[in-house]
Amino acid sequence: MNVNLHLSGELEAFVNELVKRGIAANRTDAIRLAIIKYYEDQLRMKKMVHEEPLEKSAIESHWNNPSDEKASKFYTRRYLNEKA
């Protein structure tokens, strides 16, 4: 598959840096490596979600935490000058 891709700014500088440092042989290779890295990260995240499901009690304890609510009210009052 062939793709024409225009990069500028920080992305272009990043790709050129990968080539300059010898991590990639050329710009095409640098982009290919970045796509592979992104793909592997997505697979790893998908695998983690399926392997380590959160139990309902863990989710409830996170969202129904009175101390978090108290802290939230404190910071809202102190830094946003709002009534909580």
CNS distance restraints for C-alpha pairs under 8 A (distance, minus, plus):
assign (resid   7 and name CA) (resid  11 and name CA) 6.07 0.50 0.50
assign (resid   7 and name CA) (resid  12 and name CA) 5.19 0.50 0.50
assign (resid   8 and name CA) (resid  12 and name CA) 4.78 0.50 0.50
assign (resid   8 and name CA) (resid  13 and name CA) 7.57 0.50 0.50
assign (resid   9 and name CA) (resid  13 and name CA) 6.33 0.50 0.50
assign (resid  10 and name CA) (resid  14 and name CA) 5.99 0.50 0.50
assign (resid  11 and name CA) (resid  15 and name CA) 6.23 0.50 0.50
assign (resid  12 and name CA) (resid  16 and name CA) 6.19 0.50 0.50
assign (resid  13 and name CA) (resid  17 and name CA) 6.03 0.50 0.50
assign (resid  14 and name CA) (resid  18 and name CA) 6.35 0.50 0.50
assign (resid  15 and name CA) (resid  19 and name CA) 6.61 0.50 0.50
assign (resid  15 and name CA) (resid  27 and name CA) 6.11 0.50 0.50
assign (resid  15 and name CA) (resid  30 and name CA) 5.92 0.50 0.50
assign (resid  15 and name CA) (resid  31 and name CA) 6.91 0.50 0.50
assign (resid  16 and name CA) (resid  20 and name CA) 6.09 0.50 0.50
assign (resid  16 and name CA) (resid  27 and name CA) 6.60 0.50 0.50
assign (resid  17 and name CA) (resid  21 and name CA) 5.98 0.50 0.50
assign (resid  18 and name CA) (resid  22 and name CA) 6.30 0.50 0.50
assign (resid  18 and name CA) (resid  23 and name CA) 5.22 0.50 0.50
assign (resid  18 and name CA) (resid  24 and name CA) 5.69 0.50 0.50
assign (resid  18 and name CA) (resid  27 and name CA) 8.00 0.50 0.50
assign (resid  18 and name CA) (resid  30 and name CA) 6.28 0.50 0.50
assign (resid  19 and name CA) (resid  23 and name CA) 5.91 0.50 0.50
assign (resid  19 and name CA) (resid  24 and name CA) 4.84 0.50 0.50
assign (resid  19 and name CA) (resid  25 and name CA) 5.90 0.50 0.50
assign (resid  19 and name CA) (resid  26 and name CA) 5.52 0.50 0.50
assign (resid  19 and name CA) (resid  27 and name CA) 6.41 0.50 0.50
assign (resid  19 and name CA) (resid  30 and name CA) 6.74 0.50 0.50
assign (resid  23 and name CA) (resid  30 and name CA) 7.54 0.50 0.50
assign (resid  24 and name CA) (resid  29 and name CA) 5.53 0.50 0.50
assign (resid  24 and name CA) (resid  30 and name CA) 4.97 0.50 0.50
assign (resid  24 and name CA) (resid  33 and name CA) 7.64 0.50 0.50
assign (resid  25 and name CA) (resid  29 and name CA) 5.99 0.50 0.50
assign (resid  25 and name CA) (resid  30 and name CA) 7.27 0.50 0.50
assign (resid  26 and name CA) (resid  30 and name CA) 6.24 0.50 0.50
assign (resid  27 and name CA) (resid  31 and name CA) 6.31 0.50 0.50
assign (resid  28 and name CA) (resid  32 and name CA) 6.17 0.50 0.50
assign (resid  29 and name CA) (resid  33 and name CA) 6.07 0.50 0.50
assign (resid  30 and name CA) (resid  34 and name CA) 6.27 0.50 0.50
assign (resid  31 and name CA) (resid  35 and name CA) 6.25 0.50 0.50
assign (resid  32 and name CA) (resid  36 and name CA) 6.20 0.50 0.50
assign (resid  33 and name CA) (resid  37 and name CA) 6.09 0.50 0.50
assign (resid  34 and name CA) (resid  38 and name CA) 6.16 0.50 0.50
assign (resid  35 and name CA) (resid  39 and name CA) 6.06 0.50 0.50
assign (resid  36 and name CA) (resid  40 and name CA) 6.12 0.50 0.50
assign (resid  37 and name CA) (resid  41 and name CA) 6.16 0.50 0.50
assign (resid  38 and name CA) (resid  42 and name CA) 6.24 0.50 0.50
assign (resid  39 and name CA) (resid  43 and name CA) 6.29 0.50 0.50
assign (resid  40 and name CA) (resid  44 and name CA) 6.13 0.50 0.50
assign (resid  41 and name CA) (resid  45 and name CA) 6.15 0.50 0.50
assign (resid  42 and name CA) (resid  46 and name CA) 6.10 0.50 0.50
assign (resid  43 and name CA) (resid  47 and name CA) 6.08 0.50 0.50
assign (resid  44 and name CA) (resid  48 and name CA) 6.17 0.50 0.50
assign (resid  45 and name CA) (resid  49 and name CA) 6.30 0.50 0.50
assign (resid  46 and name CA) (resid  50 and name CA) 6.45 0.50 0.50
assign (resid  47 and name CA) (resid  51 and name CA) 6.03 0.50 0.50
assign (resid  48 and name CA) (resid  52 and name CA) 5.82 0.50 0.50
assign (resid  49 and name CA) (resid  53 and name CA) 6.04 0.50 0.50
assign (resid  54 and name CA) (resid  58 and name CA) 6.34 0.50 0.50
assign (resid  54 and name CA) (resid  59 and name CA) 6.68 0.50 0.50
assign (resid  55 and name CA) (resid  59 and name CA) 6.51 0.50 0.50
assign (resid  56 and name CA) (resid  60 and name CA) 6.12 0.50 0.50
assign (resid  57 and name CA) (resid  61 and name CA) 6.02 0.50 0.50
assign (resid  58 and name CA) (resid  62 and name CA) 6.30 0.50 0.50
assign (resid  59 and name CA) (resid  63 and name CA) 6.32 0.50 0.50
assign (resid  60 and name CA) (resid  64 and name CA) 5.56 0.50 0.50
assign (resid  61 and name CA) (resid  65 and name CA) 5.89 0.50 0.50
assign (resid  65 and name CA) (resid  69 and name CA) 6.60 0.50 0.50
assign (resid  66 and name CA) (resid  70 and name CA) 6.19 0.50 0.50
assign (resid  67 and name CA) (resid  71 and name CA) 6.14 0.50 0.50
assign (resid  68 and name CA) (resid  72 and name CA) 6.02 0.50 0.50
assign (resid  69 and name CA) (resid  73 and name CA) 6.25 0.50 0.50
assign (resid  70 and name CA) (resid  74 and name CA) 6.28 0.50 0.50
assign (resid  71 and name CA) (resid  75 and name CA) 6.22 0.50 0.50
assign (resid  72 and name CA) (resid  76 and name CA) 6.02 0.50 0.50
assign (resid  73 and name CA) (resid  77 and name CA) 6.13 0.50 0.50
assign (resid  73 and name CA) (resid  83 and name CA) 7.97 0.50 0.50
assign (resid  73 and name CA) (resid  84 and name CA) 5.21 0.50 0.50
assign (resid  74 and name CA) (resid  78 and name CA) 6.04 0.50 0.50
assign (resid  74 and name CA) (resid  84 and name CA) 7.88 0.50 0.50
assign (resid  75 and name CA) (resid  79 and name CA) 5.62 0.50 0.50
assign (resid  75 and name CA) (resid  80 and name CA) 7.32 0.50 0.50
assign (resid  76 and name CA) (resid  80 and name CA) 5.09 0.50 0.50
assign (resid  76 and name CA) (resid  81 and name CA) 6.57 0.50 0.50
assign (resid  76 and name CA) (resid  82 and name CA) 5.92 0.50 0.50
assign (resid  76 and name CA) (resid  83 and name CA) 7.34 0.50 0.50
assign (resid  76 and name CA) (resid  84 and name CA) 6.64 0.50 0.50
assign (resid  77 and name CA) (resid  81 and name CA) 4.79 0.50 0.50
assign (resid  77 and name CA) (resid  82 and name CA) 4.86 0.50 0.50
assign (resid  77 and name CA) (resid  83 and name CA) 5.72 0.50 0.50
assign (resid  77 and name CA) (resid  84 and name CA) 6.42 0.50 0.50
assign (resid  78 and name CA) (resid  82 and name CA) 7.75 0.50 0.50
